[in-house]
């Protein structure tokens, strides 16, 4: 395993990074705003699977190969970014499954699989995430101790902190929905959420 001294440094370091606004946190806030915290949990499942995969691959050295061939990311990034942008446009127009249903043209809510895939794609298609874990994890790994146990513990800590951070953002989105919803500004809320979603899509595609 690893020492408590190492963990005492790693936990606040990653907590600060995780709470910083980013693509996944913004996505959690948007879905908390439009889908509610309970349904946003499905996106969190996908995002945590993606983050866990990226962290494990980075710790195993796979990320070094992936980052040497950035073209592997390009198609995935653009497809994922375009899809999120499309959802944002639909939300801005108060249409589609991601929008808050206030009109007849608002479709049925997104399925759990759709929400989970959004989280997974956003986490895995971000090259900065791979680079970040390549830089973050090695300093906290002790070569004199078994690496699988250390890596498993660090990933467990990462996923726990990431989950708590997304809950905070999703709850903030739901609070905003409650405030604006009471005043009948559902269209405005959809436009705010849509604009943020378009921003996440552009961030993913161009970042």
C-alpha positions in Angstrom: 0.0 0.0 0.0 1.2 3.6 0.6 2.0 5.8 3.5 -0.5 8.1 5.2 2.0 11.0 4.6 1.7 10.4 0.8 -2.1 10.3 1.0 -2.3 13.4 3.1 -0.6 15.3 0.3 -2.4 13.6 -2.6 -6.0 14.1 -1.2 -5.9 17.9 -0.9 -4.0 18.2 -4.2 -6.6 16.2 -6.2 -9.5 17.8 -4.3 -8.4 21.3 -5.4 -8.0 20.1 -9.0 -11.3 18.3 -9.0 -13.3 21.2 -7.6 -11.9 23.5 -10.3 -14.5 24.1 -13.0 -13.8 21.9 -16.0 -15.7 20.0 -18.7 -17.0 17.2 -16.4 -18.0 19.6 -13.6 -19.8 21.9 -16.1 -21.6 18.9 -17.6 -22.7 17.8 -14.1 -24.1 21.3 -13.4 -25.9 21.4 -16.7 -27.5 18.0 -16.2 -28.3 18.8 -12.6 -30.1 21.9 -14.0 -32.1 20.1 -16.7 -32.3 16.5 -15.5 -32.1 16.8 -11.7 -29.5 15.4 -9.4 -30.9 11.8 -9.3 -30.8 11.3 -13.1 -27.4 13.1 -13.3 -26.1 10.1 -11.3 -26.1 8.1 -14.5 -23.8 10.6 -16.2 -21.6 10.4 -13.1 -21.4 6.6 -13.5 -20.1 7.0 -17.0 -17.7 9.8 -16.1 -16.2 7.8 -13.2 -15.7 4.8 -15.5 -13.9 7.0 -18.0 -11.8 8.7 -15.3 -10.9 5.3 -13.8 -9.9 3.9 -17.2 -7.8 7.0 -18.0 -6.1 7.0 -14.6 -5.4 3.2 -14.7 -4.0 3.5 -18.3 -1.9 6.5 -17.3 -0.5 4.6 -14.3 0.3 1.6 -16.5 2.1 3.8 -19.1 -0.5 3.3 -21.8 -1.1 7.1 -21.9 2.5 7.6 -23.2 1.7 5.7 -26.3 -1.7 7.4 -26.8 -0.2 10.9 -26.4 2.5 10.1 -29.0 -0.3 9.5 -31.5 -2.7 12.4 -30.9 -4.6 11.5 -34.1 -6.2 8.7 -32.2 -8.1 11.4 -30.2 -9.1 13.7 -33.0 -12.1 11.9 -34.4 -13.3 10.9 -30.9 -13.0 14.5 -29.7 -14.8 16.0 -32.7 -17.6 13.5 -32.7 -18.1 13.9 -28.9 -17.8 17.7 -29.1 -20.3 17.9 -32.0 -22.8 15.7 -30.2 -22.6 17.9 -27.0 -22.9 21.0 -29.1 -26.0 19.6 -30.9 -27.6 18.9 -27.5 -26.8 22.4 -26.4 -28.5 23.9 -29.4 -31.6 21.7 -28.8 -31.6 22.8 -25.2 -31.2 26.5 -26.2 -34.3 26.1 -28.4 -36.1 24.3 -25.5 -36.3 21.1 -27.5 -34.9 17.6 -27.2 -34.5 15.1 -24.4 -32.0 17.2 -22.5 -34.2 20.3 -22.3 -36.4 21.1 -19.3 -39.9 20.1 -20.5 -41.9 23.3 -20.7 -43.3 23.0 -24.2 -45.0 20.5 -26.4 -41.8 20.0 -28.5 -39.7 19.0 -25.5 -39.1 15.3 -26.1 -39.0 12.5 -23.5 -36.1 12.6 -21.0 -32.7 11.2 -22.0 -32.2 7.5 -21.2 -29.7 6.4 -18.5 -27.5 4.9 -21.2 -27.4 8.3 -23.1 -26.5 10.1 -19.9 -23.8 7.6 -19.0 -22.3 7.8 -22.5 -22.1 11.5 -22.3 -20.0 11.3 -19.1 -17.8 8.5 -20.4 -17.0 10.2 -23.7 -16.3 13.5 -22.0 -13.8 11.9 -19.6 -12.0 9.6 -22.1 -11.9 11.9 -25.1 -10.0 14.7 -23.3 -6.2 14.4 -24.0 -5.5 16.9 -21.2 -7.0 14.3 -18.8 -4.5 11.7 -20.0 -1.6 14.1 -19.7 -2.8 15.3 -16.3 -2.8 11.8 -14.8 0.6 11.0 -16.4 2.0 14.0 -14.5 0.0 13.7 -11.3 0.3 10.0 -10.5 4.0 9.1 -10.8 5.2 11.4 -8.0 2.9 9.6 -5.5 3.9 6.1 -6.5 6.7 4.4 -4.5 8.7 2.0 -6.6 9.8 0.1 -3.5 6.2 -0.9 -2.8 3.8 -3.0 -4.9 2.4 -0.7 -7.6 -1.0 -2.4 -8.2 -2.1 -1.8 -4.6 -0.9 1.8 -4.7 -2.5 2.6 -8.0 -5.8 1.0 -6.9 -5.9 3.1 -3.7 -5.1 6.3 -5.6 -7.8 5.6 -8.2 -10.3 4.9 -5.4 -9.4 8.2 -3.8 -9.7 10.0 -7.2 -13.1 8.5 -8.0 -14.4 9.3 -4.6 -13.3 13.0 -4.8 -14.6 13.3 -8.4 -18.0 11.9 -7.4 -18.4 14.3 -4.5 -17.3 17.2 -6.7 -19.8 16.4 -9.4 -22.5 16.1 -6.7 -21.7 19.6 -5.6 -22.0 21.0 -9.1 -25.1 19.0 -9.9 -26.8 20.3 -6.7 -25.8 23.8 -7.7 -27.5 23.3 -11.1 -30.6 22.0 -9.4 -30.7 25.0 -7.1 -30.4 27.4 -10.1 -33.3 25.5 -11.7 -35.4 25.9 -8.6 -34.7 29.6 -8.4 -35.5 30.4 -12.0 -38.2 27.8 -12.3 -40.3 29.5 -9.6 -40.3 32.7 -11.6 -41.4 30.9 -14.8 -38.1 31.5 -16.6 -37.8 27.9 -17.9 -36.9 29.1 -21.4 -34.1 31.2 -19.9 -32.9 28.2 -17.9 -32.8 26.1 -21.0 -30.8 28.8 -22.8 -28.3 29.0 -20.0 -27.9 25.2 -19.9 -27.7 25.1 -23.7 -25.0 27.7 -23.8 -22.9 25.9 -21.2 -23.4 22.6 -23.1 -22.3 24.2 -26.3 -19.2 25.5 -24.4 -18.4 22.0 -23.1 -18.7 20.7 -26.7 -16.3 23.3 -28.1 -14.0 22.7 -25.1 -13.9 19.0 -25.9 -13.4 19.4 -29.6 -10.9 22.3 -29.6 -9.2 21.8 -26.2 
